[in-house]
């Protein structure tokens, strides 16, 4: 488990590996999550494009971003990743990393 490091969160080094390991199998072309929402998590550009319902990341505002609401289970009863484990959630450190990235402006770094 990668521990949240101090300083700036990098999309390439910190965020993308989490998305790749836990999200892309459903949220890419042909995946269940992509079919339902249109959310593609295979690249920064695709994530920032959002879903067929609108954007999911509001740079600088983790609390209002659907992206982080889905990870914490505060988005209309949905919690992602679906069926991940017995707790039904990502490791806390991963969620903190993703929230921090959004808070820091969701940069493509």
C-alpha positions as CSV (number, residue, x, y, z in Angstrom):
1,X,0.0,0.0,0.0
2,X,1.4,3.4,-1.0
3,X,1.3,5.8,1.9
4,X,0.1,9.3,1.2
5,X,3.2,11.4,0.8
6,X,3.5,15.1,1.7
7,X,3.5,17.7,-1.1
8,X,1.8,17.6,-4.4
9,X,0.0,14.6,-5.7
10,X,1.0,13.6,-9.2
11,X,-1.7,12.3,-11.6
12,X,0.9,10.2,-13.5
13,X,2.7,8.8,-10.4
14,X,-0.1,8.7,-7.8
15,X,-3.6,8.9,-9.3
16,X,-3.3,7.0,-12.6
17,X,-1.9,3.8,-10.9
18,X,-4.9,3.7,-8.5
19,X,-7.3,4.2,-11.4
20,X,-5.5,1.5,-13.5
21,X,-5.6,-1.0,-10.7
22,X,-9.1,-0.5,-9.4
23,X,-11.3,1.4,-11.9
24,X,-10.2,1.0,-15.5
25,X,-11.5,-2.6,-15.8
26,X,-15.1,-1.2,-15.6
27,X,-14.5,2.4,-16.7
28,X,-13.1,1.9,-20.2
29,X,-14.5,1.1,-23.6
30,X,-16.5,-2.2,-23.2
31,X,-16.6,-2.0,-19.4
32,X,-19.8,-2.1,-17.3
33,X,-19.2,1.3,-15.7
34,X,-18.4,2.9,-19.1
35,X,-21.6,1.5,-20.6
36,X,-23.7,2.9,-17.7
37,X,-22.1,6.3,-17.2
38,X,-19.8,7.0,-20.1
39,X,-17.0,7.5,-17.7
40,X,-13.6,6.5,-19.1
41,X,-10.8,6.4,-16.7
42,X,-8.0,5.4,-19.1
43,X,-6.5,8.9,-19.3
44,X,-6.5,12.3,-17.7
45,X,-8.4,13.8,-20.6
46,X,-11.1,11.2,-20.4
47,X,-11.5,11.6,-16.6
48,X,-11.8,15.3,-16.9
49,X,-14.4,14.9,-19.7
50,X,-16.6,13.2,-17.2
51,X,-19.7,11.1,-17.8
52,X,-22.7,11.4,-20.2
53,X,-24.3,13.2,-17.2
54,X,-21.6,15.9,-16.9
55,X,-18.2,16.5,-15.3
56,X,-17.2,14.4,-12.3
57,X,-14.1,16.3,-11.1
58,X,-14.3,19.9,-9.9
59,X,-10.7,21.0,-9.6
60,X,-10.0,22.4,-6.1
61,X,-13.4,21.1,-4.7
62,X,-13.1,17.6,-3.5
63,X,-16.4,17.8,-1.5
64,X,-18.5,18.8,-4.5
65,X,-16.8,16.4,-7.0
66,X,-18.8,13.4,-8.0
67,X,-15.5,11.6,-8.4
68,X,-14.7,11.7,-4.7
69,X,-18.3,11.4,-3.6
70,X,-18.5,8.0,-5.4
71,X,-15.3,6.9,-3.7
72,X,-16.7,7.8,-0.2
73,X,-20.2,6.5,-0.9
74,X,-21.9,9.9,-0.6
75,X,-23.2,10.1,-4.2
76,X,-26.9,9.0,-4.4
77,X,-26.2,5.7,-2.7
78,X,-23.5,4.7,-5.2
79,X,-20.1,3.6,-4.1
80,X,-17.1,2.9,-6.3
81,X,-15.4,0.6,-7.0
82,X,-18.5,-1.6,-7.1
83,X,-17.9,-5.0,-5.4
84,X,-14.3,-4.4,-4.6
85,X,-13.9,-6.2,-1.3
86,X,-15.7,-7.0,1.9
87,X,-15.7,-3.3,2.9
88,X,-16.8,-2.3,-0.6
89,X,-14.3,0.6,-0.7
90,X,-10.8,1.5,-1.7
91,X,-8.1,1.6,0.9
92,X,-8.3,4.8,2.9
93,X,-4.9,5.9,1.8
94,X,-6.0,5.7,-1.9
95,X,-9.1,7.7,-1.2
96,X,-7.1,10.3,0.6
97,X,-4.6,10.5,-2.3
98,X,-7.4,11.0,-4.8
99,X,-9.2,13.6,-2.7
100,X,-5.9,15.5,-2.2
101,X,-5.3,15.5,-6.0
102,X,-8.7,17.0,-6.6
103,X,-8.2,19.6,-3.8
104,X,-4.8,20.5,-5.3
105,X,-6.6,21.4,-8.6
106,X,-6.7,18.0,-10.4
107,X,-3.6,18.8,-12.5
108,X,-2.3,16.7,-15.3
109,X,1.1,16.3,-13.7
